[in-house]
């Protein structure tokens, strides 16, 4: 498989994900403004990396089915909720996200908090109502998502990130933050894809290790892009993390050191993919895609 | 059974719940301050009505087991999360809760948002790791909790409550708010207790209807207490809702009308309890307890 084929896979499925994201919320009953606020953020675009990774992991074991989109969109609900809360004035205080006003700039802080809350609950509901996998696999997904999103995962990572602001972090502290703030949910996406796909436990375990490395690649690339990137491609100003005094891989390791580390983790990620199996090519190419992405 | 026996049931189980609540969080790995903030709120006391209702519903079908506390504490995690978020400056802006400083007054807004987020994820994890019921029942609980806590339940109710501030509501609007903001999670607690206890579908259905009425009794009593209550018993000043221009049952129906409505829903609640069955007495007495409570 080539990067072109991966691109095709991503284009096809991203379109399906983009179409479905608002529809899961629109179908619900609820007060108009809150529903509107939730829809606003789930259709605000983005690369949909997490659901695409989940589908890539599923397709390693069997063809993607209609219901897989519901599971895939569920992880994007969690990602969206985390962005809404992270953007709040009390947290990162961002007015723009992907070139659009952030949720609280449009709907106010109260509704932004509630939008995030509602999306997190929705994610668990979407897993619980899947009909194409057994209850044992759904419970496994609920457990993995709860752990990845809570104190021991994403929420804990965001707290550590806030505490680390305006101070120079040691590399292991920076890694803790990324492992939790970004890595945990990426790992969930891939793990859940393997669970959904019916993977044996050994493969689930390997894909978890794969995912952890991919998460680091993702974050190192993000830090590099923040310095070298093009504002029009990224939707935020390059160097904006630098301005806020955040420790980054280039600031701790130099740009050259960060790039070396990126290659190291990309190679390590690939080492967890069983080499002989045909399914590895898509996830293998995903590593290159993440390592080389320009926005 | 008498109210004294219900009190004994509540005292025994409340002690167990109070002891366990912080321990579920303390055992987790995570950044110190966020963990501390979460523990602060889960041990801030309260009546523990939701977990007690869940255990009362369980005990209608079989004796309470050790693992039931984990399920019961899980709904209290959700309740606690909702209080933390509702107290935020952007929402109800409360400095005190149960006589203690609110979470954001001690840990700041960012950590208060994250504490709530972490508790919601934790609740789902606690259901997913129960070992004394089958996966089918756990998935049912996840689905019911997700619906009760999200846009179609509690979060939607809070949004409607915010939108209804400073205007006189029609009775059906006030009822919508309470049905969702408070009622949904109370209903979940009782429904989940029946599911945990192994109740047949017919009983689960009846207990859901029972719970909805009990939720209304709870809220009407709350509104009455807000006017007639004693500050030292309630931990907040009587009349505080009046001051914020919120519509309440007494303001819409007069105090006498509100009390009549309370009796009506209390009787209706009891009508959904199968009269012959021995299990009804505890839930029956719970209605009287809620209707007559003084704080």
Interface residues (C-beta under 8 A of the other chain):
Chain A: X25 X28 X29 X30 X31 X33 X34 X35 X38 X85 X88 X90 X91 X108 X109 X110 X111 X113 X114 X116 X117 X118 X120 X121 X122 X124 X125 X127 X128 X129 X134 X135 X136 X138 X139 X142 X143 X145 X146 X147 X149 X150 X151 X152 X153 X155 X156 X158 X159 X160 X162 X163
Chain B: X25 X28 X29 X30 X31 X33 X34 X35 X38 X85 X88 X90 X91 X108 X109 X110 X111 X113 X114 X116 X117 X118 X120 X121 X122 X124 X125 X127 X128 X129 X134 X135 X136 X138 X139 X142 X143 X145 X146 X147 X149 X150 X151 X152 X153 X155 X156 X158 X159 X160 X162 X163
